[in-house]
Amino acid sequence: MKNTINIAVIGLGNIGSYFCREITKKKKDIYFKTGKKIKLLFVSARNKNKKRSFKFSKKQWLSNPIDITKNPSIDILVELVGGSDGIAKKIVTSALKNKKHVITANKALIAKHGNFLAQLAEKNKVNLEYEASVAAGIPIIRNIKEGLISNKIFKLVGILNGTSNYILSRMETTGKNLNEILSEAKTHGYAESNAKSDLDGTDVASKIKILSSLCFKTLISENNILVNGIENIETKDIINAKKLGYRIKLLGITEIKKKSIFERVHPTLVDANSYIGNINGVFNAAIINSNPVGQSIMQGEGAGPGPTSSGLMSDLYSILRGNIKYPFITAHKMRKKIKIFNHLNYAFSCYLRFEVLDKPGVLSSITRQLAENKISIKRLLQIPDKKKKIASIIIITHNTLEKRIIKCLDKLRKNDSLIKSPTFIRVGDNNDN
Amino acid sequence: MKNTINIAVIGLGNIGSYFCREITKKKKDIYFKTGKKIKLLFVSARNKNKKRSFKFSKKQWLSNPIDITKNPSIDILVELVGGSDGIAKKIVTSALKNKKHVITANKALIAKHGNFLAQLAEKNKVNLEYEASVAAGIPIIRNIKEGLISNKIFKLVGILNGTSNYILSRMETTGKNLNEILSEAKTHGYAESNAKSDLDGTDVASKIKILSSLCFKTLISENNILVNGIENIETKDIINAKKLGYRIKLLGITEIKKKSIFERVHPTLVDANSYIGNINGVFNAAIINSNPVGQSIMQGEGAGPGPTSSGLMSDLYSILRGNIKYPFITAHKMRKKIKIFNHLNYAFSCYLRFEVLDKPGVLSSITRQLAENKISIKRLLQIPDKKKKIASIIIITHNTLEKRIIKCLDKLRKNDSLIKSPTFIRVGDNNDN
């Protein structure tokens, strides 16, 4: 490797600008740690004249990012445009083909095209680094790829979206509803103006797909996985959960079950005293179970320019150290497809909330329906609202196959005494805590 | 780097045997991840004929470990003998001089001779890897050196000794005293037959010295640091702490205070609801505060052949990937000495327990002495034992300079009403949780 390494950064939003400032400021430090001089040769973004915290010179600006990926002087290309397709994909593909190392924070891109891009990086003998794509400031990808590399991982459970975790935490502490907290979060910069993917679970799903393929050395799954978001969580569910000793968290889980892979994202009732039940606010966390190391935990800030830049910098150092390796631990051709576990066959305890008319026979019609579907009840709470002549019935079931729950709820939706569709949230097992 | 890498392992205790089994078993896996074939060429230990879980062939055994370090076929030497000096130091020194990469789990060696050995490794352009020397299964060294490499670290707080943490946890749950739990721990394999360095804090002190120098890019300090162990913790202190909302943990702490380094190991009263207050049993954990990443946490099993071997394997992979780097992040000549913070000038809250004769005027003589030393009281508990006509007086002070506490306790030791020397345990501040 040459002694001076030329870098191009494409995408100069909050994160891009922060990262450019960091590498400019920390040039000397990088030299002392790696013996390499770095130079930010080119930058590019959609809009040249936008106000930014990073000032570039005229010479540094190139308007066509594809030209940059072909420029013979460039050694490392940093893609911070975002989006699974479009320009981001074009830039990264072209850079790898032109034998440039690539650093990206783009989880959507890696989750969708990671298999193809990894193959391209391997073929061209360059690094494809994406530490900042999952849990920003927690070096979880590096940890799985390097620190825990010799371990056989069975399961990973994570809180991988700071925005949704902040919202759930604030709903509990303030008693306000989701929309109120969401606008509060936007004001404080804890949620982006378009928080759809944070709320509906798709952001976590991308991260889980990436982490799965690292944990189990498999190809990134192209299948649809079980994804439920937090959009329908009501403050009363959070309060009920608390009464029963639980807290509601949006978990991303991937595990090996009966030699199949079971990836899922859903709100989960977790023990309020458990470790994962106490990751509040904008923090991210992951619990990994593996052999021989046992349980390991990582926790840190999962978003924001600072933490994201920390992840990008660790990728840069990795490249500068000559730490060439397969993007997904093993060579592309050794990564296997693995059967998908059918979530309908998963047995778990669940939380059900029925809003009903407060009249005789309603409870019995619900419990009869549960019994007919072989769903047994662990705990039951009835909270009447005498004025309105309605009641909430909250049930925690014993472990039950998901398909039974679905069948049962389909039947119950037709029950005239229900004044709205039942709420159903999965309860985590001990391994999820 | 050649395609077949020859390894020698010296020291075949529980950990050495486990590691040899792992690399033999995982040869294929290593090849798939790195493209390198490994061969366990030689092993050596004090006693050839001891019963071991790993079976070596006649050809693999060499009785003189120094010969192995000079053998031109060997690429990587793994030192698992232990001890800061003697044969371990000789082997590692000779191996580095002969341009062999070295992997060691020997914290005492690194804490004492790490500066010298790092210089030697750099000079000979080989790796000196020691992930397993601190917190075994938690890849904390790799995390600081690689994952968090661009961050400015201010403070690290850790539970870094599984044996002492197990003992303190069991004392709380069983109410038994330290010696009873210690022998129980030995029976269950959670404590070695000689647990002195686990109990007196010196094991944690070695780890803190290593971590400090990584966190702050300084030379490993050769000074004596503040080290108190758990030998004198009584079950009644644990019970009192619980009454007051605390739990007692043996913490290793290193931080930058007034541009000086403040390294210390001591039992600490931490908030029972805090994260660190809930690391129980044989787990290790570390909280790192840095910029820009903020707070990051790692947790995992801190001892045993499996977790230790996981650390050793991550070192092996690092070498096989050609991840050559400075052993302490920056080049030896860039690592600076840093001033030592005088712990006598540290202000903290503290827990004091006085065992006194239950007669008039005793409490007032104690509180007067505290007042004279400008130590103010935050909480006070008096627990009389009417039968014996004695009492325990427990005091939590406001923040107080350590030198005042020492002076005050010196005076109080002369108080005739005290039936034994006072107990004094530091209380952690919010940043320690």
Interface residues (C-beta under 8 A of the other chain):
Chain A: E22 K26 D29 F32 K33 T34 G35 E131 G137 I138 P139 R142 N143 E146 G147 L148 I149 S150 N151 Y275 N278 A285 N291 P292 V293 G294 Q295 S296 I297 M298 Q299 G300 E301 P305 G306 P307 S309 S310 M313 S314 L316 Y317 S318 R321 G322 N323 I324 K325 Y326 I329 T330 A331 M334
Chain B: E22 K26 D29 F32 K33 T34 G35 E131 G137 I138 P139 R142 N143 E146 G147 L148 I149 S150 N151 Y275 N278 A285 N291 P292 V293 G294 Q295 S296 I297 M298 Q299 G300 E301 P305 G306 P307 S309 S310 M313 S314 L316 Y317 S318 R321 G322 N323 I324 K325 Y326 I329 T330 A331 M334
